[in-house]
Amino acid sequence: MDSTKIFQLIIAFFIPPLAVYMARGWGQECKLNLILTILIFIPGMLHAFWIVMKD
């Protein structure tokens, strides 16, 4: 695990859509995470953790 991934995990805890954007760019995952974060914060955060760890 490098410092970039650790930084993305910290960002995923506070601003999940930004972490997904940093990991994947502006695609379907980022749009989905933005919707999840706006509706309910916890699922957006979990989705961001999953996306960051999957890379």
N, CA, C and O atoms as a Tripos MOL2 file, in Angstrom:
@<TRIPOS>MOLECULE
protein
  220   219    55     0     0
PROTEIN
NO_CHARGES

@<TRIPOS>ATOM
      1 N           0.8500   -1.1620    0.0000 N.3       1 MET1
      2 CA          0.0000    0.0000    0.0000 C.3       1 MET1
      3 C           0.9070    1.2400    0.0000 C.2       1 MET1
      4 O           1.7300    1.4200    0.8980 O.2       1 MET1
      5 N           0.7440    2.0720   -1.0040 N.am      2 ASP2
      6 CA          1.5850    3.2540   -1.1120 C.3       2 ASP2
      7 C           0.9020    4.4860   -0.5150 C.2       2 ASP2
      8 O          -0.2470    4.4250   -0.0780 O.2       2 ASP2
      9 N           1.6220    5.5870   -0.5060 N.am      3 SER3
     10 CA          1.0970    6.7940    0.1410 C.3       3 SER3
     11 C          -0.0970    7.3810   -0.6170 C.2       3 SER3
     12 O          -0.9570    8.0170   -0.0070 O.2       3 SER3
     13 N          -0.1620    7.1770   -1.9310 N.am      4 THR4
     14 CA         -1.3000    7.6830   -2.7010 C.3       4 THR4
     15 C          -2.5890    6.9790   -2.2890 C.2       4 THR4
     16 O          -3.6280    7.6210   -2.1350 O.2       4 THR4
     17 N          -2.5230    5.6780   -2.1140 N.am      5 LYS5
     18 CA         -3.7150    4.9260   -1.7160 C.3       5 LYS5
     19 C          -4.1490    5.2960   -0.3010 C.2       5 LYS5
     20 O          -5.3450    5.3840   -0.0240 O.2       5 LYS5
     21 N          -3.1990    5.5110    0.5860 N.am      6 ILE6
     22 CA         -3.5290    5.9300    1.9510 C.3       6 ILE6
     23 C          -4.2000    7.3040    1.9220 C.2       6 ILE6
     24 O          -5.1860    7.5290    2.6230 O.2       6 ILE6
     25 N          -3.6620    8.2230    1.1090 N.am      7 PHE7
     26 CA         -4.2700    9.5440    0.9710 C.3       7 PHE7
     27 C          -5.6850    9.4340    0.4100 C.2       7 PHE7
     28 O          -6.5850   10.1300    0.8810 O.2       7 PHE7
     29 N          -5.8980    8.5760   -0.5840 N.am      8 GLN8
     30 CA         -7.2300    8.3900   -1.1570 C.3       8 GLN8
     31 C          -8.2010    7.7980   -0.1370 C.2       8 GLN8
     32 O          -9.3790    8.1560   -0.1320 O.2       8 GLN8
     33 N          -7.7310    6.9070    0.7180 N.am      9 LEU9
     34 CA         -8.6020    6.3510    1.7570 C.3       9 LEU9
     35 C          -9.0070    7.4120    2.7760 C.2       9 LEU9
     36 O         -10.1400    7.4130    3.2590 O.2       9 LEU9
     37 N          -8.0930    8.3040    3.0990 N.am     10 ILE10
     38 CA         -8.4340    9.3950    4.0100 C.3      10 ILE10
     39 C          -9.4580   10.3110    3.3540 C.2      10 ILE10
     40 O         -10.4240   10.7280    3.9940 O.2      10 ILE10
     41 N          -9.2500   10.6230    2.0880 N.am     11 ILE11
     42 CA        -10.2040   11.4520    1.3430 C.3      11 ILE11
     43 C         -11.5570   10.7340    1.2560 C.2      11 ILE11
     44 O         -12.6000   11.3800    1.3610 O.2      11 ILE11
     45 N         -11.5530    9.4110    1.0670 N.am     12 ALA12
     46 CA        -12.7940    8.6420    0.9610 C.3      12 ALA12
     47 C         -13.6050    8.7160    2.2490 C.2      12 ALA12
     48 O         -14.8310    8.6130    2.2180 O.2      12 ALA12
     49 N         -12.9370    8.8890    3.3620 N.am     13 PHE13
     50 CA        -13.6550    8.9960    4.6310 C.3      13 PHE13
     51 C         -14.3960   10.3240    4.7440 C.2      13 PHE13
     52 O         -15.5020   10.3740    5.2840 O.2      13 PHE13
     53 N         -13.7940   11.4010    4.2380 N.am     14 PHE14
     54 CA        -14.3880   12.7300    4.3860 C.3      14 PHE14
     55 C         -15.1720   13.1930    3.1570 C.2      14 PHE14
     56 O         -16.2520   13.7660    3.2970 O.2      14 PHE14
     57 N         -14.6420   12.9520    1.9570 N.am     15 ILE15
     58 CA        -15.2710   13.4030    0.7060 C.3      15 ILE15
     59 C         -15.2480   12.2400   -0.2870 C.2      15 ILE15
     60 O         -14.3800   12.1990   -1.1590 O.2      15 ILE15
     61 N         -16.1830   11.2960   -0.1740 N.am     16 PRO16
     62 CA        -16.1540   10.0930   -1.0080 C.3      16 PRO16
     63 C         -16.1340   10.3350   -2.5210 C.2      16 PRO16
     64 O         -15.3610    9.6670   -3.2080 O.2      16 PRO16
     65 N         -16.9370   11.2460   -3.0830 N.am     17 PRO17
     66 CA        -16.8830   11.4110   -4.5440 C.3      17 PRO17
     67 C         -15.5200   11.8750   -5.0540 C.2      17 PRO17
     68 O         -15.1210   11.5100   -6.1600 O.2      17 PRO17
     69 N         -14.8070   12.6680   -4.2710 N.am     18 LEU18
     70 CA        -13.4860   13.1120   -4.6870 C.3      18 LEU18
     71 C         -12.5060   11.9420   -4.7500 C.2      18 LEU18
     72 O         -11.6770   11.8770   -5.6570 O.2      18 LEU18
     73 N         -12.5940   11.0310   -3.8030 N.am     19 ALA19
     74 CA        -11.7080    9.8690   -3.8010 C.3      19 ALA19
     75 C         -11.9780    8.9750   -5.0130 C.2      19 ALA19
     76 O         -11.0460    8.4600   -5.6300 O.2      19 ALA19
     77 N         -13.2520    8.7950   -5.3470 N.am     20 VAL20
     78 CA        -13.5890    7.9800   -6.5150 C.3      20 VAL20
     79 C         -13.1350    8.6860   -7.7840 C.2      20 VAL20
     80 O         -12.6550    8.0340   -8.7120 O.2      20 VAL20
     81 N         -13.2760    9.9850   -7.8420 N.am     21 TYR21
     82 CA        -12.8160   10.7510   -9.0030 C.3      21 TYR21
     83 C         -11.3040   10.6280   -9.1680 C.2      21 TYR21
     84 O         -10.8090   10.4980  -10.2880 O.2      21 TYR21
     85 N         -10.5690   10.6690   -8.0530 N.am     22 MET22
     86 CA         -9.1150   10.5320   -8.1180 C.3      22 MET22
     87 C          -8.7100    9.1370   -8.5770 C.2      22 MET22
     88 O          -7.7010    8.9800   -9.2640 O.2      22 MET22
     89 N          -9.4860    8.1250   -8.2060 N.am     23 ALA23
     90 CA         -9.1380    6.7510   -8.5560 C.3      23 ALA23
     91 C          -9.5710    6.3800   -9.9720 C.2      23 ALA23
     92 O          -8.8350    5.6790  -10.6670 O.2      23 ALA23
     93 N         -10.7350    6.8260  -10.4150 N.am     24 ARG24
     94 CA        -11.3010    6.3670  -11.6770 C.3      24 ARG24
     95 C         -11.6150    7.4460  -12.6950 C.2      24 ARG24
     96 O         -11.8510    7.1300  -13.8610 O.2      24 ARG24
     97 N         -11.6270    8.7050  -12.2970 N.am     25 GLY25
     98 CA        -12.0260    9.7620  -13.2130 C.3      25 GLY25
     99 C         -13.5340    9.9510  -13.1780 C.2      25 GLY25
    100 O         -14.2320    9.3540  -12.3580 O.2      25 GLY25
    101 N         -14.0270   10.7950  -14.0850 N.am     26 TRP26
    102 CA        -15.4490   11.1360  -14.1020 C.3      26 TRP26
    103 C         -16.1890   10.1190  -14.9570 C.2      26 TRP26
    104 O         -16.3890   10.3320  -16.1520 O.2      26 TRP26
    105 N         -16.5950    9.0130  -14.3440 N.am     27 GLY27
    106 CA        -17.3150    7.9630  -15.0510 C.3      27 GLY27
    107 C         -18.5490    7.5450  -14.2760 C.2      27 GLY27
    108 O         -19.0450    8.2720  -13.4140 O.2      27 GLY27
    109 N         -19.0300    6.3620  -14.6020 N.am     28 GLN28
    110 CA        -20.2410    5.8380  -13.9560 C.3      28 GLN28
    111 C         -20.0590    5.6770  -12.4480 C.2      28 GLN28
    112 O         -20.9700    5.9810  -11.6780 O.2      28 GLN28
    113 N         -18.8670    5.1940  -12.0140 N.am     29 GLU29
    114 CA        -18.6500    4.9940  -10.5840 C.3      29 GLU29
    115 C         -18.7010    6.3110   -9.8220 C.2      29 GLU29
    116 O         -19.2420    6.3770   -8.7180 O.2      29 GLU29
    117 N         -18.1360    7.3550  -10.4130 N.am     30 CYS30
    118 CA        -18.1270    8.6530   -9.7420 C.3      30 CYS30
    119 C         -19.5410    9.2240   -9.6430 C.2      30 CYS30
    120 O         -19.9170    9.7760   -8.6090 O.2      30 CYS30
    121 N         -20.3110    9.0950  -10.6980 N.am     31 LYS31
    122 CA        -21.6870    9.5900  -10.6780 C.3      31 LYS31
    123 C         -22.5190    8.8120   -9.6550 C.2      31 LYS31
    124 O         -23.3040    9.4030   -8.9140 O.2      31 LYS31
    125 N         -22.3460    7.4870   -9.6160 N.am     32 LEU32
    126 CA        -23.0560    6.6630   -8.6450 C.3      32 LEU32
    127 C         -22.6690    7.0540   -7.2260 C.2      32 LEU32
    128 O         -23.5250    7.1560   -6.3470 O.2      32 LEU32
    129 N         -21.3750    7.2710   -7.0050 N.am     33 ASN33
    130 CA        -20.9310    7.6390   -5.6680 C.3      33 ASN33
    131 C         -21.4530    9.0050   -5.2630 C.2      33 ASN33
    132 O         -21.7850    9.2150   -4.0970 O.2      33 ASN33
    133 N         -21.5300    9.9180   -6.1810 N.am     34 LEU34
    134 CA        -22.0800   11.2370   -5.8790 C.3      34 LEU34
    135 C         -23.5410   11.1310   -5.4580 C.2      34 LEU34
    136 O         -23.9600   11.7910   -4.5070 O.2      34 LEU34
    137 N         -24.3140   10.3100   -6.1500 N.am     35 ILE35
    138 CA        -25.7200   10.1050   -5.7960 C.3      35 ILE35
    139 C         -25.8440    9.4280   -4.4290 C.2      35 ILE35
    140 O         -26.6560    9.8380   -3.6000 O.2      35 ILE35
    141 N         -25.0340    8.3910   -4.1990 N.am     36 LEU36
    142 CA        -25.0780    7.7070   -2.9010 C.3      36 LEU36
    143 C         -24.6970    8.6360   -1.7660 C.2      36 LEU36
    144 O         -25.2970    8.5840   -0.6920 O.2      36 LEU36
    145 N         -23.7140    9.4810   -1.9900 N.am     37 THR37
    146 CA        -23.2730   10.4000   -0.9390 C.3      37 THR37
    147 C         -24.3220   11.4640   -0.6540 C.2      37 THR37
    148 O         -24.5240   11.8430    0.4990 O.2      37 THR37
    149 N         -24.9890   11.9480   -1.6920 N.am     38 ILE38
    150 CA        -26.0200   12.9660   -1.4780 C.3      38 ILE38
    151 C         -27.2190   12.3740   -0.7470 C.2      38 ILE38
    152 O         -27.7610   13.0020    0.1640 O.2      38 ILE38
    153 N         -27.6350   11.1770   -1.1350 N.am     39 LEU39
    154 CA        -28.8090   10.5760   -0.5020 C.3      39 LEU39
    155 C         -28.5210   10.1410    0.9320 C.2      39 LEU39
    156 O         -29.2070   10.5510    1.8690 O.2      39 LEU39
    157 N         -27.5020    9.3100    1.0850 N.am     40 ILE40
    158 CA        -27.1310    8.7950    2.4100 C.3      40 ILE40
    159 C         -25.6120    8.7060    2.4210 C.2      40 ILE40
    160 O         -25.0400    8.0710    1.5350 O.2      40 ILE40
    161 N         -24.9420    9.3120    3.3830 N.am     41 PHE41
    162 CA        -23.4900    9.4460    3.3670 C.3      41 PHE41
    163 C         -22.7500    8.1090    3.5090 C.2      41 PHE41
    164 O         -21.7670    7.8850    2.8030 O.2      41 PHE41
    165 N         -23.1890    7.2330    4.3870 N.am     42 ILE42
    166 CA        -22.4540    5.9950    4.6980 C.3      42 ILE42
    167 C         -22.3050    5.0760    3.4720 C.2      42 ILE42
    168 O         -21.1970    4.6000    3.2270 O.2      42 ILE42
    169 N         -23.3560    4.8050    2.6940 N.am     43 PRO43
    170 CA        -23.1520    3.9760    1.5000 C.3      43 PRO43
    171 C         -22.1810    4.6050    0.4950 C.2      43 PRO43
    172 O         -21.4330    3.8860   -0.1680 O.2      43 PRO43
    173 N         -22.1840    5.9140    0.3770 N.am     44 GLY44
    174 CA        -21.2300    6.5860   -0.4990 C.3      44 GLY44
    175 C         -19.8050    6.3910   -0.0170 C.2      44 GLY44
    176 O         -18.8920    6.1920   -0.8180 O.2      44 GLY44
    177 N         -19.6200    6.4490    1.2890 N.am     45 MET45
    178 CA        -18.2950    6.2510    1.8530 C.3      45 MET45
    179 C         -17.8230    4.8130    1.6520 C.2      45 MET45
    180 O         -16.6690    4.5870    1.2870 O.2      45 MET45
    181 N         -18.6980    3.8470    1.8840 N.am     46 LEU46
    182 CA        -18.3340    2.4430    1.6880 C.3      46 LEU46
    183 C         -18.0200    2.1480    0.2160 C.2      46 LEU46
    184 O         -17.0820    1.4110   -0.0880 O.2      46 LEU46
    185 N         -18.8000    2.7210   -0.6800 N.am     47 HIS47
    186 CA        -18.5460    2.5480   -2.1130 C.3      47 HIS47
    187 C         -17.1900    3.1500   -2.4910 C.2      47 HIS47
    188 O         -16.4610    2.5650   -3.2930 O.2      47 HIS47
    189 N         -16.8480    4.2960   -1.9310 N.am     48 ALA48
    190 CA        -15.5550    4.9190   -2.2080 C.3      48 ALA48
    191 C         -14.4090    4.0540   -1.6940 C.2      48 ALA48
    192 O         -13.4020    3.8890   -2.3820 O.2      48 ALA48
    193 N         -14.5540    3.4990   -0.4860 N.am     49 PHE49
    194 CA        -13.5240    2.5990    0.0350 C.3      49 PHE49
    195 C         -13.3330    1.4030   -0.8870 C.2      49 PHE49
    196 O         -12.2050    0.9820   -1.1450 O.2      49 PHE49
    197 N         -14.4320    0.8620   -1.3790 N.am     50 TRP50
    198 CA        -14.3840   -0.3040   -2.2520 C.3      50 TRP50
    199 C         -13.6730    0.0240   -3.5690 C.2      50 TRP50
    200 O         -12.8440   -0.7570   -4.0370 O.2      50 TRP50
    201 N         -13.9890    1.1600   -4.1580 N.am     51 ILE51
    202 CA        -13.3850    1.5610   -5.4270 C.3      51 ILE51
    203 C         -11.8790    1.8100   -5.2410 C.2      51 ILE51
    204 O         -11.0720    1.3710   -6.0610 O.2      51 ILE51
    205 N         -11.5080    2.5030   -4.1780 N.am     52 VAL52
    206 CA        -10.1010    2.8140   -3.9500 C.3      52 VAL52
    207 C          -9.3070    1.5360   -3.6880 C.2      52 VAL52
    208 O          -8.1950    1.3880   -4.1960 O.2      52 VAL52
    209 N          -9.8550    0.6220   -2.9110 N.am     53 MET53
    210 CA         -9.1310   -0.6120   -2.6030 C.3      53 MET53
    211 C          -9.0800   -1.5790   -3.7800 C.2      53 MET53
    212 O          -8.1770   -2.4130   -3.8580 O.2      53 MET53
    213 N         -10.0400   -1.4760   -4.6970 N.am     54 LYS54
    214 CA        -10.0780   -2.3700   -5.8490 C.3      54 LYS54
    215 C          -8.9590   -2.0700   -6.8360 C.2      54 LYS54
    216 O          -8.4860   -2.9770   -7.5210 O.2      54 LYS54
    217 N          -8.5310   -0.8270   -6.9220 N.am     55 ASP55
    218 CA         -7.4510   -0.4640   -7.8590 C.3      55 ASP55
    219 C          -6.1160   -0.9920   -7.4070 C.2      55 ASP55
    220 O          -5.1070   -0.7770   -8.0780 O.2      55 ASP55
@<TRIPOS>BOND
     1     1     2 1
     2     2     3 1
     3     3     4 2
     4     3     5 am
     5     5     6 1
     6     6     7 1
     7     7     8 2
     8     7     9 am
     9     9    10 1
    10    10    11 1
    11    11    12 2
    12    11    13 am
    13    13    14 1
    14    14    15 1
    15    15    16 2
    16    15    17 am
    17    17    18 1
    18    18    19 1
    19    19    20 2
    20    19    21 am
    21    21    22 1
    22    22    23 1
    23    23    24 2
    24    23    25 am
    25    25    26 1
    26    26    27 1
    27    27    28 2
    28    27    29 am
    29    29    30 1
    30    30    31 1
    31    31    32 2
    32    31    33 am
    33    33    34 1
    34    34    35 1
    35    35    36 2
    36    35    37 am
    37    37    38 1
    38    38    39 1
    39    39    40 2
    40    39    41 am
    41    41    42 1
    42    42    43 1
    43    43    44 2
    44    43    45 am
    45    45    46 1
    46    46    47 1
    47    47    48 2
    48    47    49 am
    49    49    50 1
    50    50    51 1
    51    51    52 2
    52    51    53 am
    53    53    54 1
    54    54    55 1
    55    55    56 2
    56    55    57 am
    57    57    58 1
    58    58    59 1
    59    59    60 2
    60    59    61 am
    61    61    62 1
    62    62    63 1
    63    63    64 2
    64    63    65 am
    65    65    66 1
    66    66    67 1
    67    67    68 2
    68    67    69 am
    69    69    70 1
    70    70    71 1
    71    71    72 2
    72    71    73 am
    73    73    74 1
    74    74    75 1
    75    75    76 2
    76    75    77 am
    77    77    78 1
    78    78    79 1
    79    79    80 2
    80    79    81 am
    81    81    82 1
    82    82    83 1
    83    83    84 2
    84    83    85 am
    85    85    86 1
    86    86    87 1
    87    87    88 2
    88    87    89 am
    89    89    90 1
    90    90    91 1
    91    91    92 2
    92    91    93 am
    93    93    94 1
    94    94    95 1
    95    95    96 2
    96    95    97 am
    97    97    98 1
    98    98    99 1
    99    99   100 2
   100    99   101 am
   101   101   102 1
   102   102   103 1
   103   103   104 2
   104   103   105 am
   105   105   106 1
   106   106   107 1
   107   107   108 2
   108   107   109 am
   109   109   110 1
   110   110   111 1
   111   111   112 2
   112   111   113 am
   113   113   114 1
   114   114   115 1
   115   115   116 2
   116   115   117 am
   117   117   118 1
   118   118   119 1
   119   119   120 2
   120   119   121 am
   121   121   122 1
   122   122   123 1
   123   123   124 2
   124   123   125 am
   125   125   126 1
   126   126   127 1
   127   127   128 2
   128   127   129 am
   129   129   130 1
   130   130   131 1
   131   131   132 2
   132   131   133 am
   133   133   134 1
   134   134   135 1
   135   135   136 2
   136   135   137 am
   137   137   138 1
   138   138   139 1
   139   139   140 2
   140   139   141 am
   141   141   142 1
   142   142   143 1
   143   143   144 2
   144   143   145 am
   145   145   146 1
   146   146   147 1
   147   147   148 2
   148   147   149 am
   149   149   150 1
   150   150   151 1
   151   151   152 2
   152   151   153 am
   153   153   154 1
   154   154   155 1
   155   155   156 2
   156   155   157 am
   157   157   158 1
   158   158   159 1
   159   159   160 2
   160   159   161 am
   161   161   162 1
   162   162   163 1
   163   163   164 2
   164   163   165 am
   165   165   166 1
   166   166   167 1
   167   167   168 2
   168   167   169 am
   169   169   170 1
   170   170   171 1
   171   171   172 2
   172   171   173 am
   173   173   174 1
   174   174   175 1
   175   175   176 2
   176   175   177 am
   177   177   178 1
   178   178   179 1
   179   179   180 2
   180   179   181 am
   181   181   182 1
   182   182   183 1
   183   183   184 2
   184   183   185 am
   185   185   186 1
   186   186   187 1
   187   187   188 2
   188   187   189 am
   189   189   190 1
   190   190   191 1
   191   191   192 2
   192   191   193 am
   193   193   194 1
   194   194   195 1
   195   195   196 2
   196   195   197 am
   197   197   198 1
   198   198   199 1
   199   199   200 2
   200   199   201 am
   201   201   202 1
   202   202   203 1
   203   203   204 2
   204   203   205 am
   205   205   206 1
   206   206   207 1
   207   207   208 2
   208   207   209 am
   209   209   210 1
   210   210   211 1
   211   211   212 2
   212   211   213 am
   213   213   214 1
   214   214   215 1
   215   215   216 2
   216   215   217 am
   217   217   218 1
   218   218   219 1
   219   219   220 2
@<TRIPOS>SUBSTRUCTURE
     1 MET1         2 RESIDUE 1 A MET
     2 ASP2         6 RESIDUE 1 A ASP
     3 SER3        10 RESIDUE 1 A SER
     4 THR4        14 RESIDUE 1 A THR
     5 LYS5        18 RESIDUE 1 A LYS
     6 ILE6        22 RESIDUE 1 A ILE
     7 PHE7        26 RESIDUE 1 A PHE
     8 GLN8        30 RESIDUE 1 A GLN
     9 LEU9        34 RESIDUE 1 A LEU
    10 ILE10       38 RESIDUE 1 A ILE
    11 ILE11       42 RESIDUE 1 A ILE
    12 ALA12       46 RESIDUE 1 A ALA
    13 PHE13       50 RESIDUE 1 A PHE
    14 PHE14       54 RESIDUE 1 A PHE
    15 ILE15       58 RESIDUE 1 A ILE
    16 PRO16       62 RESIDUE 1 A PRO
    17 PRO17       66 RESIDUE 1 A PRO
    18 LEU18       70 RESIDUE 1 A LEU
    19 ALA19       74 RESIDUE 1 A ALA
    20 VAL20       78 RESIDUE 1 A VAL
    21 TYR21       82 RESIDUE 1 A TYR
    22 MET22       86 RESIDUE 1 A MET
    23 ALA23       90 RESIDUE 1 A ALA
    24 ARG24       94 RESIDUE 1 A ARG
    25 GLY25       98 RESIDUE 1 A GLY
    26 TRP26      102 RESIDUE 1 A TRP
    27 GLY27      106 RESIDUE 1 A GLY
    28 GLN28      110 RESIDUE 1 A GLN
    29 GLU29      114 RESIDUE 1 A GLU
    30 CYS30      118 RESIDUE 1 A CYS
    31 LYS31      122 RESIDUE 1 A LYS
    32 LEU32      126 RESIDUE 1 A LEU
    33 ASN33      130 RESIDUE 1 A ASN
    34 LEU34      134 RESIDUE 1 A LEU
    35 ILE35      138 RESIDUE 1 A ILE
    36 LEU36      142 RESIDUE 1 A LEU
    37 THR37      146 RESIDUE 1 A THR
    38 ILE38      150 RESIDUE 1 A ILE
    39 LEU39      154 RESIDUE 1 A LEU
    40 ILE40      158 RESIDUE 1 A ILE
    41 PHE41      162 RESIDUE 1 A PHE
    42 ILE42      166 RESIDUE 1 A ILE
    43 PRO43      170 RESIDUE 1 A PRO
    44 GLY44      174 RESIDUE 1 A GLY
    45 MET45      178 RESIDUE 1 A MET
    46 LEU46      182 RESIDUE 1 A LEU
    47 HIS47      186 RESIDUE 1 A HIS
    48 ALA48      190 RESIDUE 1 A ALA
    49 PHE49      194 RESIDUE 1 A PHE
    50 TRP50      198 RESIDUE 1 A TRP
    51 ILE51      202 RESIDUE 1 A ILE
    52 VAL52      206 RESIDUE 1 A VAL
    53 MET53      210 RESIDUE 1 A MET
    54 LYS54      214 RESIDUE 1 A LYS
    55 ASP55      218 RESIDUE 1 A ASP
